[in-house]
Each structure stands twice: as structure tokens, then as C-alpha cells.
Amino acid sequence: MSKNFRRFFTAVLILLIVTGVSSATTRYEFLTGLLAARGIDWSESPEAPYNDAPGFLLRTGYVSDTVSKLDGNVTRREALRWCVESLGMTFEAGLLSDYPTGFKDEKSLTAFERGCLVIASNMNPPIFPASDFKGGKFAGSTAIKLTEVRTILQRLGSASRNFTLDIIRNPVKGLKVHIHREGVPSGIPSWRFYADGIKSKAAADYFKASLKSEGYETTSAGINGAYSVRSQKLDDYNDIRRLETIAKARGLTTRIIPSMTNPKTRIVPRFWVMLAIDPSYFRILPIAARSGPTDLRTLSSIYGQNRVSAAINAGFFGTAKGGKGFPIGALRVNGRNFSLPYDMRGCMAWNENDEALFAVAAATEEANYWPEMTNIIQAGPMLIDDGRPARYDESFQSGLISARHPRSAVGLNAEGSWVFLAVDGRNGMHSSGATISELTEILVGQGATYALNLDGGGSTEIIIDGKIWNIPSDGYERRISYALGAVPY
């Protein structure tokens, strides 16, 4: 253990063993205790010694706030934000910002704080359980006393050893969304900054030059006539705050993507969204841009061009010159064939009578295969067959099977509902992804009886009721060939 780390724990020990003190706690003291509760050793940082725990938290981005008065009293709303952020759940807080908290004074909180409160009061174990607050008020602006601080940090320490968050919502009748998060980030992140929406190469070059004058080396890339500027990996989150300010002053949109390997690999963060679709209210169809599956579009664009209430990216696809694409493997939509099967890969086929088939298809030159099925998609591998993990050898490369990646899947559950599943990945602060075996375990655990792996990686994305419910691993929506949509009757 490093000298700095020993001093840090000594300071925390002094803070936590004090008894009978009713005075407020400073932000410095709270952040020091927070880092101790999280159990992260800043001496692991390859970059620099951090002089104190608050400096570590603020410079590494575990806490994204700019805190100017560390000697000021910490408020309950600050403690709430910092605990949730330190567990790597910034995205989840934004996603759940419109979910009712159950507190009478929730309107006094920001949208992000409301999302944090949903998380902190519903996670297992909870950090801010509703039963702690008399009269049903959170009182976010209250300066919290040392006795409450000790309780909060003890709970945070328990959550840091592992926690689960399960939220179920019904945004539309016939659609049930299950949001799940488990595990914690345990490494030290670095960050990459992107500025998007630059209209020309000349404008991108000018912006790069202006950032260089501020001390930042960047690169640029153009896709479909739009340009982005990307920073090098940055270890100090203060640089991210500064770059965001510069980019937003120029009207640009920004992306912040963490880079981190979690050293405690037994507990990795994982986030997934599962959508159960009642066939009494919806039918499932392959959907694409109006001009067809050769026109690569984002899932948001495909969603907007079709009368659907939910969508998930579907099968594999390739790209060709001119920005066009093509589906890889079988694709049939309402009886029309767009592509024939790829040899010995998993398929899902179904018809308007809700008869479904999950099977491994052989290559064929015949268009009239499985004539009783009006819709077919192909991806693979098969995950679940009649309630049991499938054992088909579909000749995929080992890296696709055994490494953790973002994943998408479709299936049926025991109640006869269609299931869409998106598992985020390649983000050490939010979700590390899943192997094919882990993906199968999730689906079996949630009652799926049949399931097929879909295209994953940067294509993994799910939209429900017009909102994206996960983080695409590139930080933006990838253009895809086609998707699966839930079409209301």
C-alpha cells in the first residue's frame, strides 16, 4: 500500500470513528469517506500521485461536478449525486430521470438528481431508502450530519462489493421494459472527447487548430459529409470539462467515452435492457429504411420511417461502395425475399399466425425455403432451444463467442411474448458486455425458451417509445441494414 494511500485511510478512519458529533460534514470529508467506501486505491494510477481523495475523484471523473469549496458543508443532494456517479451509473440516472421517485419534494431536484434518487432508493442494497425520510421528503438542500454520513458511506461500501438494480416499466400497453444493472467499476478511467456536427473539413481543421492553441492534440474524421474531432486519451477530467465548454460555445454536440479495464474482473459492471412484447397488442416485423435494406440508416431513422413502438437492431450486414449495404444471411419480409440463407447459421422465422421457428439453416439457392413462414431473419449463434442452452457449432470465430462485447438478441418467453434484449459493452464505467455464454445465462434467467443472437458490437441499440434505452458503444448510432420492430395492431 502506498504512503499516500495509508495517509488517506488514516484520515478516513479519524472521520468515521468520531461519535457523538452532530455538526455538518464538509465536502472534503465526505469525498474522502466516499473513496474509502468505494475501495479504489488511487496509487494504481500510472499518471501521478494524487494528493488527496477529493482530488482523485474530481480529476479522474468518478465525480463529474466542479467543486470549488471543499471546506463547505456537503448537502444531501450532493451526496446523492456523488454516490451514484462513483458507482458508474450516470447513464442510468439520466435514463430514469422521468421515473417517479416516491418523494413528495421530488420537483425541487434536477432531472438528473431525480434519476439518482430512483437508483439510490431502489437498488439492492439501497443507499437512500425511502423509509429513512420522515414525511416522505428528501430535503436535498439539507446539510447532512456526520451520523447520516456514516450510514450513507456504510451502505455505499456494501453496494461497492456488489449490487443490483432492477426497474420494470410499462411505457406502452403491451410493452414491459426491464432495466438491469449490476457490478461496479474498479479501475482508474481515462477519457476520450469527441466534438460532432462539424460541417466541413475546413471547419474541422480550424477547430483542431484552435484546440491545439489550448494545448490539446486532436484528430478528425469525416463520415457522410459530417466531421468529428477526437482528442487523445485524457487522464484529467478537468480537460474534459474544458473541452466541453469550448465545443458547446461553438454549437457542437459532444461525446465523452471512458476507457478503463476493471482489475477486479470477478465483479464487472453490466447493464442490459429487456423488452417483453405482448403478441395480443403487437406483431413483430423486420423493418428497414423506406428505400430498402441496402440503404444503411441509424436505428432512429429506421424507427421513424416505420409505424412501430419499439425496435432493436437485427441481423449481420456488409457494406459496399457508395455507402450502401446488404444483409448477410436470410431476410424475408411479409413473404418477400431480400437475401438467401448463409450456410449453417441460426435463423428465426415466423408468420402472421404467431407460429415461430428457431433453427439453423443451410445455404440454398431456392427462394421458397420454409414456405409457411412469411418472415425470416438470420444471425447466430442460436442461444436457447426449448428452454435449454443451444449447442450448435455455427463456425463463428472464438473472439465473437468467448470475449465480452455489446450484444443484441431476440427470443420468446414461456408466456409467449417476444423478447428483445440489448446488453451494453466496451465501457468500463457502465457495462463491460457479455460473452455468448453470459448472454444465454441472462436470457435463461429471465424465462426465455427460444433465443437467437443478433448483430452486436457498435450496432447494439434498442429504442422503446421513441427513446434510446442503452448506450451504443461508439457513443453514437451506427448505421445498419435492418432492424426488428414491434408493430401495434
C-alpha positions in Angstrom: 0.0 0.0 0.0 1.4 3.4 -1.0 2.3 6.1 1.5 -0.4 8.4 0.1 -3.0 5.6 0.4 -2.1 4.9 4.0 -2.5 8.6 4.9 -5.8 8.6 3.1 -7.2 5.7 5.1 -5.9 7.2 8.3 -7.9 10.4 7.6 -11.0 8.3 6.8 -10.6 6.3 10.0 -10.5 9.5 12.1 -13.6 10.7 10.3 -15.6 7.5 10.8 -14.8 6.7 14.4 -15.8 10.1 15.8 -19.0 9.6 17.8 -21.5 12.0 19.3 -20.8 14.7 16.7 -23.9 16.4 15.4 -22.2 19.0 13.2 -22.3 19.1 9.4 -19.7 17.4 7.3 -17.6 19.2 4.8 -17.4 18.2 1.1 -13.7 17.3 1.6 -14.6 14.9 4.4 -17.4 13.3 2.5 -15.4 12.8 -0.6 -12.6 11.3 1.4 -15.0 8.9 3.0 -16.7 8.1 -0.3 -13.4 7.0 -1.9 -12.7 4.8 1.2 -16.1 3.2 0.9 -15.7 2.5 -2.8 -12.3 0.8 -2.0 -10.5 2.3 -5.0 -6.7 2.7 -4.5 -5.5 5.9 -6.3 -2.0 4.6 -6.1 -2.9 2.3 -9.0 -2.9 5.4 -11.2 0.0 5.3 -13.7 -0.1 9.1 -14.2 0.5 10.9 -11.0 0.3 10.8 -7.2 -3.0 12.4 -6.2 -2.5 14.4 -3.0 -5.9 13.6 -1.6 -9.1 11.6 -2.2 -11.2 14.5 -3.4 -8.6 15.4 -6.0 -8.6 11.8 -7.2 -12.3 11.6 -7.5 -12.7 15.0 -9.3 -9.7 14.6 -11.6 -10.5 11.0 -12.7 -14.1 11.8 -13.4 -15.6 9.4 -10.8 -17.3 12.6 -9.8 -18.1 14.9 -12.7 -19.1 18.0 -10.7 -16.8 21.1 -10.4 -16.4 21.5 -6.6 -14.9 24.9 -5.7 -15.5 25.0 -2.0 -14.3 21.7 -0.5 -14.5 23.2 3.0 -18.2 23.9 2.6 -20.9 21.7 4.1 -22.0 18.8 1.9 -25.7 18.6 1.1 -27.9 15.6 0.8 -28.4 16.2 -3.0 -24.6 16.4 -3.5 -24.1 13.1 -1.5 -26.7 11.5 -3.6 -25.2 12.5 -7.0 -21.6 11.6 -5.9 -22.6 8.2 -4.6 -24.5 7.3 -7.8 -21.8 8.7 -10.1 -19.0 6.9 -8.2 -20.8 3.6 -8.9 -20.7 4.4 -12.6 -24.4 5.0 -13.1 -24.5 8.4 -14.7 -26.3 7.0 -17.8 -28.9 5.1 -15.7 -29.7 8.3 -13.7 -30.4 10.1 -17.0 -32.5 7.2 -18.3 -34.6 7.1 -15.1 -34.9 10.9 -14.7 -38.7 10.8 -15.5 -39.5 7.9 -13.3 -41.4 8.8 -10.1 -39.2 8.8 -7.0 -41.9 8.4 -4.4 -40.7 11.5 -2.5 -43.1 14.5 -2.1 -40.5 17.1 -2.9 -39.0 15.5 -6.0 -39.8 18.6 -8.1 -37.2 20.5 -6.1 -34.5 18.2 -7.6 -33.0 18.4 -11.0 -33.9 15.7 -13.5 -30.6 14.1 -13.1 -30.9 14.1 -9.3 -34.4 12.5 -9.6 -32.8 9.7 -11.6 -30.1 9.3 -9.0 -32.7 9.1 -6.3 -34.7 6.4 -8.2 -31.4 4.4 -8.3 -30.3 5.0 -4.7 -33.7 4.2 -3.2 -34.4 1.1 -5.4 -31.0 -0.6 -5.8 -30.2 -3.6 -3.6 -28.8 -2.7 -1.2 -30.2 0.8 -1.2 -28.1 3.8 -0.2 -31.0 6.2 0.4 -34.1 4.0 1.2 -37.4 5.9 1.3 -38.0 4.5 4.8 -35.3 6.8 6.2 -37.1 10.0 5.4 -39.9 11.1 7.7 -42.8 12.8 6.0 -41.7 11.5 2.6 -39.4 14.4 1.8 -35.9 14.1 0.6 -34.8 17.6 1.6 -32.0 17.7 -0.9 -30.6 21.1 0.2 -30.1 20.0 3.8 -26.5 19.9 5.1 -26.1 16.4 6.4 -24.7 15.5 9.8 -21.9 13.1 10.5 -24.2 10.4 11.8 -26.0 10.3 8.4 -22.8 10.4 6.5 -21.5 7.3 8.3 -24.8 5.5 7.4 -24.6 6.6 3.7 -20.9 5.5 3.4 -21.5 2.2 5.1 -24.3 1.5 2.6 -22.1 2.7 -0.3 -19.4 0.3 0.9 -21.9 -2.6 0.8 -23.0 -1.6 -2.7 -19.4 -1.4 -3.8 -18.9 -5.1 -3.0 -21.7 -5.7 -5.5 -25.2 -4.5 -6.0 -28.1 -5.0 -8.4 -30.7 -2.5 -9.8 -33.9 -3.8 -11.4 -36.5 -1.4 -12.6 -39.6 -2.5 -14.6 -41.6 -0.1 -16.6 -44.6 -0.2 -18.9 -44.2 2.8 -21.2 -46.9 1.5 -23.6 -49.7 -1.0 -23.1 -48.3 -4.4 -24.1 -44.7 -3.4 -23.7 -42.8 -4.3 -20.4 -39.3 -2.9 -20.0 -36.8 -4.5 -17.5 -33.7 -2.3 -16.8 -30.9 -4.2 -15.0 -27.5 -3.0 -13.7 -25.1 -4.9 -11.6 -21.4 -4.6 -10.6 -19.1 -1.6 -10.1 -16.2 0.0 -11.9 -13.0 -0.7 -10.1 -10.2 0.7 -12.3 -9.0 4.2 -13.0 -10.5 5.7 -16.1 -9.1 7.8 -18.9 -11.4 9.7 -21.3 -11.7 10.5 -24.9 -13.6 13.6 -26.1 -15.5 13.9 -29.4 -17.0 17.0 -30.9 -19.5 16.2 -33.6 -21.6 18.1 -36.1 -18.8 19.9 -37.9 -20.0 20.8 -41.4 -16.8 20.7 -43.4 -13.2 19.6 -43.4 -12.0 23.2 -43.4 -14.2 23.8 -40.3 -12.8 20.7 -38.6 -9.2 21.8 -39.4 -9.9 25.2 -38.0 -11.4 23.7 -34.8 -8.4 21.4 -34.4 -6.0 24.4 -34.7 -7.9 26.3 -32.1 -7.8 23.3 -29.7 -4.0 22.9 -30.3 -3.6 26.5 -29.3 -5.3 25.5 -26.0 -2.8 22.6 -25.6 -4.9 19.7 -27.0 -3.8 17.4 -29.8 -6.8 16.1 -31.8 -7.6 14.1 -35.0 -10.6 14.5 -37.3 -12.7 12.1 -39.4 -15.5 12.6 -41.9 -18.5 10.3 -42.3 -21.2 11.1 -44.9 -20.2 14.7 -45.2 -20.1 15.4 -41.4 -16.9 15.7 -39.4 -15.9 14.9 -35.9 -12.8 15.9 -33.9 -11.4 13.5 -31.4 -9.0 14.1 -28.5 -6.2 11.8 -27.3 -7.0 9.8 -24.2 -7.1 12.2 -21.2 -6.4 11.3 -17.6 -7.6 14.5 -16.1 -11.4 15.0 -16.3 -10.8 18.8 -15.9 -9.6 18.7 -19.5 -13.0 17.1 -20.5 -14.9 19.8 -18.7 -12.8 22.5 -20.5 -13.2 20.8 -24.0 -17.0 20.5 -23.5 -17.2 24.2 -22.7 -15.2 25.1 -25.8 -17.2 22.8 -28.1 -20.6 23.9 -26.8 -19.7 27.5 -27.3 -19.3 26.7 -31.0 -22.7 24.9 -31.1 -21.2 21.5 -31.5 -22.5 18.3 -29.9 -20.1 16.3 -27.7 -19.5 12.7 -26.8 -17.4 11.5 -23.8 -16.3 7.9 -23.8 -14.4 6.3 -20.9 -11.5 3.9 -21.4 -10.9 1.6 -18.4 -10.0 -2.0 -17.6 -11.6 -3.2 -14.4 -8.8 -5.0 -12.5 -11.4 -6.8 -10.3 -12.6 -9.0 -13.1 -14.9 -11.1 -10.9 -17.2 -8.0 -10.4 -17.6 -6.1 -13.7 -20.3 -3.6 -14.4 -23.1 -4.9 -16.6 -26.2 -3.1 -18.0 -29.0 -4.6 -20.0 -32.4 -3.7 -21.2 -35.0 -6.4 -21.9 -38.3 -5.7 -23.6 -41.2 -8.2 -23.4 -43.7 -7.7 -26.2 -47.3 -9.0 -25.8 -48.4 -10.5 -29.1 -52.0 -9.6 -28.3 -51.1 -5.9 -28.9 -48.1 -6.1 -31.3 -46.7 -8.2 -34.2 -43.0 -8.4 -35.0 -41.6 -7.4 -38.4 -38.2 -6.9 -40.0 -38.0 -3.1 -40.7 -35.6 -1.1 -42.8 -35.4 2.4 -44.5 -38.2 3.0 -47.0 -35.7 2.5 -49.8 -34.8 -1.0 -48.5 -32.1 -2.8 -46.5 -29.3 -1.7 -48.9 -29.8 1.8 -47.6 -27.8 1.9 -44.3 -29.5 4.1 -41.7 -29.4 4.6 -38.0 -32.0 2.8 -35.9 -33.6 6.1 -35.0 -34.1 6.8 -38.7 -35.5 3.3 -39.4 -37.7 3.6 -36.4 -39.0 7.0 -37.6 -39.8 5.7 -41.1 -41.9 2.8 -39.8 -45.1 2.6 -37.7 -43.5 0.8 -34.7 -43.5 1.3 -30.9 -40.1 -0.4 -30.3 -37.1 -1.6 -32.4 -33.8 -3.4 -32.0 -31.0 -3.8 -34.5 -31.2 -7.2 -36.2 -29.0 -9.4 -38.4 -25.5 -9.0 -39.7 -24.8 -6.9 -42.8 -22.0 -5.9 -45.1 -21.0 -2.6 -46.7 -20.4 -1.7 -50.3 -19.2 1.3 -52.3 -21.2 4.4 -52.1 -22.3 3.9 -48.5 -24.7 1.1 -49.5 -25.1 -2.1 -47.6 -26.5 -5.6 -47.8 -27.9 -8.1 -45.3 -25.8 -11.2 -44.6 -28.0 -14.3 -44.5 -31.7 -14.9 -44.8 -34.0 -11.9 -44.8 -37.7 -12.3 -45.7 -40.3 -9.6 -45.0 -44.0 -10.2 -45.5 -43.2 -13.0 -47.9 -40.7 -11.1 -50.0 -37.1 -12.4 -50.0 -34.3 -9.9 -49.9 -31.5 -12.3 -49.1 -30.9 -16.1 -49.0 -29.6 -18.1 -46.1 -25.9 -18.3 -45.1 -24.8 -21.8 -44.5 -25.4 -23.3 -41.0 -26.3 -20.2 -39.1 -29.1 -19.6 -36.7 -32.4 -18.2 -38.0 -35.7 -17.0 -36.6 -38.8 -17.5 -38.9 -42.4 -16.7 -38.1 -45.8 -15.9 -39.7 -48.9 -13.9 -39.2 -50.4 -16.8 -37.1 -47.7 -16.3 -34.5 -46.1 -19.6 -35.4 -42.4 -19.3 -34.9 -39.3 -21.4 -35.8 -35.8 -21.1 -34.4 -33.4 -23.3 -36.4 -30.0 -23.5 -38.0 -30.4 -23.0 -41.8 -28.4 -24.5 -44.6 -27.4 -22.5 -47.6 -29.7 -22.7 -50.6 -30.3 -21.2 -53.9 -34.0 -21.7 -53.6 -36.2 -18.8 -52.7 -39.1 -20.9 -51.5 -37.5 -22.4 -48.3 -39.7 -22.6 -45.3 -42.8 -21.5 -47.4 -45.1 -21.4 -44.4 -43.1 -18.6 -42.8 -43.7 -15.1 -44.1 -40.8 -13.5 -42.2 -37.2 -14.7 -41.7 -34.1 -13.2 -40.2 -30.7 -14.8 -39.8 -27.8 -14.0 -37.5 -26.5 -16.5 -34.9 -25.5 -18.4 -33.0 -28.6 -19.9 -31.6 -28.7 -19.3 -27.9 -31.7 -21.2 -26.4 -33.7 -24.1 -27.9 -36.8 -25.3 -26.0 -35.6 -23.7 -22.7 -32.1 -25.1 -22.8 -28.8 -23.5 -23.9 -28.3 -24.4 -27.6 -25.1 -26.4 -28.5 -24.9 -25.7 -32.2 -21.5 -25.2 -33.9 -22.1 -22.3 -36.3 -18.4 -21.8 -37.1 -18.1 -18.3 -35.6 -14.7 -17.0 -34.6 -13.8 -17.6 -30.9 -13.5 -13.9 -30.2 -17.1 -13.4 -31.1 -18.2 -16.2 -28.8 -15.9 -16.0 -25.7 -15.0 -12.3 -25.4 -17.3 -9.7 -23.8 -19.0 -7.5 -26.3 -22.2 -5.4 -26.6 -24.9 -7.9 -27.5 -28.4 -8.0 -29.0 -30.8 -10.9 -29.0 -34.4 -11.8 -29.9 -36.5 -14.6 -28.4 -39.7 -16.0 -27.0 -40.5 -16.5 -23.3 -42.7 -19.1 -21.6 -45.7 -16.7 -21.7 -45.5 -16.5 -25.5 -44.2 -12.9 -25.5 -41.5 -11.8 -27.9 -38.3 -10.7 -26.2 -35.8 -8.1 -27.3 -32.5 -7.9 -25.3 -29.7 -5.3 -25.5 -26.6 -5.7 -23.4 -24.2 -2.7 -23.4 -20.4 -3.2 -23.5 -16.9 -1.8 -24.2 -17.5 0.8 -21.4 -15.6 0.0 -18.2 -17.6 2.6 -16.2 -21.0 1.5 -17.4 -21.0 -2.0 -18.8 -18.4 -4.5 -19.9 -20.6 -6.6 -22.2 -21.2 -10.3 -22.2 -19.9 -13.5 -23.7 -22.3 -15.7 -25.6 -22.5 -17.9 -22.6 -23.3 -15.0 -20.3 -25.8 -13.7 -22.8 -27.5 -17.1 -22.7 -27.5 -17.1 -18.9 -29.3 -13.7 -18.8 -32.0 -14.9 -21.2 -32.5 -18.3 -19.4 -32.7 -16.4 -16.1 -35.4 -14.2 -17.5 -37.5 -17.1 -18.7 -36.7 -17.2 -22.4 -37.5 -20.5 -24.1 -36.0 -19.8 -27.5 -33.4 -17.1 -28.4 -31.1 -16.0 -31.3 -28.0 -13.9 -31.0 -28.2 -10.8 -33.3 -25.6 -8.5 -34.6 -23.9 -6.8 -31.7 -20.9 -4.6 -31.1 -21.4 -1.0 -32.1 -24.7 -1.9 -33.7 -26.4 -2.9 -30.4 -29.2 -0.5 -29.8 -32.8 -0.6 -28.6 -35.5 2.1 -29.0 -38.7 2.0 -27.0 -41.5 4.5 -27.3 -39.2 6.9 -29.2 -36.3 6.8 -26.7 -32.9 5.1 -26.9 -32.6 2.9 -23.8 -29.0 2.0 -24.0 -25.6 3.4 -24.9 -24.3 2.5 -28.3 -20.6 1.6 -27.7 -19.3 4.1 -30.3 -21.1 6.9 -28.4 -23.4 7.4 -31.4 -25.8 5.4 -33.5 -24.2 3.2 -36.1 -25.9 2.9 -39.5 -27.4 -0.6 -40.0 -29.1 -2.5 -42.8 -32.4 -3.5 -41.0 -34.0 -4.0 -37.6 -36.8 -5.7 -35.8 -39.8 -3.6 -34.9 -42.9 -4.1 -32.7 -45.9 -3.0 -34.8 -49.1 -2.2 -33.0 -52.3 -3.8 -34.2 
